[in-house]
Amino acid sequence: MARVFALKDATKLSLPGRKSREIVAAASGAQASTVRFVEIEPDKPDTRRGPHVHFDFEECIHVLSGEGTMRTDKGEYPLTAGDTILVPAGENHATYNTGTKVLKLLCFFPINDISAATIEYESWEACGGSD
């Protein structure tokens, strides 16, 4: 049976440098999907989220509004409203706001619980990269 999920009812997550809400996941009855709505304020390097990696699944991010950069092991990718980026499984990555307004993202994962196969790092050096 189809279900509608209201953003106001989404689970608030505690991730550095951003407001993140999990709209759909195992806790809400999803069998194979997670959807998150993320807002990142204009860049403040001291509050940035460090890189992270998903080992068993890819992440697809659609930019709703604002400007940002996706940094990965393979390089940096500028992002603007309307862009979508696909990050392969196993690739360290982090998204930063490079604009003057809030960067709003819709993030999709083909799994209903991302926590078991995700590792958060405090810095790029910690995951084998360089700051």
N, C-alpha and C positions, 0 to 999 in steps of 0.2 A: 504494500500500500504506500502510495506517495505521501510525503510529509513536507510541511513548510517549517523552516527554522527562522526565527526572528533574531536579528543581530543583537537586540537588547537582552536576549536570553542566553547568548553565547558565554562560554566559560572564559573568564579573564585569566590570562597567563602572565607569569612573572618572568619576563625576559628583559635584559638590560637595554636601555636606550630606545625603547619602543612600547607602544600599547599593542597588545596582541590578544585577539579573541578567537577561540576555537569554536566555530559555528557547527561543524559536523565532525564526528569522530566516533570511536567505539562507545564512549559514554552516552552519546545521544542515539545510539542504535545503528550506526553505520556498519556495514559489513566489510567494505573494502575501500573507504575513502576518508580523507581528512581535508577539511577546508578551514582556512584561517583568514581573518581580516586583520591587517597590520597597518599601524600608523607610526611613521618615524618622523620626529620633529627635525627641523633643520640641523645640520651636522654640528655636533659637539663631540670632538674626539675623546674626551674623558668619559663620556657615557655610552660610547659605541658598544654594540654587541660584538664579541669576538667571533672568529670563524667557527663553523660547525660543519659536520659531515653526516650524511645519511648513507649507511653502508648497503642497505638492501633495496633501496628504491630511489627513484628520481623525484625532483621537486619542480613544479611548474608554477611560475609567478607571473601574474598579470598586473600591470601598473594601471591603477584607476586614475590617479592624479599625482602631480608633482614630478620631480626630477631626481634621479639617483644614479648610483653606480653599483653594479654587482661585481665584487672582487672574487675571483676563483684562483685555484692553482694554475690555471691556464692563461690568466690575464684579467683585465678589467673591461667591463661592458657598460657603456652609458645607457640609461633607461629613461624614457619619458612616457607620459600618459598614452595609453594604447598599445605599448610594447608588451610582449610576453617573452619570458626567458625560460628555457628548460635547462636545469642543472642535473647532469647525470649522477647516478649513484656512485659514491666513493670520491666525489670531488669536493674538497674543502671550499666553503663559500661564505660570504657575508654581504648584506645589502646596506648601503649608506645613502643618506639624503644629501644631495649636493646642491639642492635648490634653496629657495627662501620660504617656501610653503611646506606644509606637511606632505610627506610622501605616503600615499595610500596604496596598499597592495592587497591582492587576493591570491592566496597561496593554496595550491592543490597538491595532494599527495595520494598515490594509489595504494594506500594502506590505512587501516582504521586506528592505528596507534603507532605514532612515529617515535615515541620515547625509547623503546627497546633497542632500536638500531640507529640512534643518533648520538653523536658525541659532540659536546660543546668544548671549545678551547678558549682560554683567556686571551691569547694573542696569536698572531701568525707564526711567530717563532715556535710556539708550543706545538703547532701541528706540522712543523717541518718547513714552513715558509719563512719569509722575512718581513718585518714591519716597515 
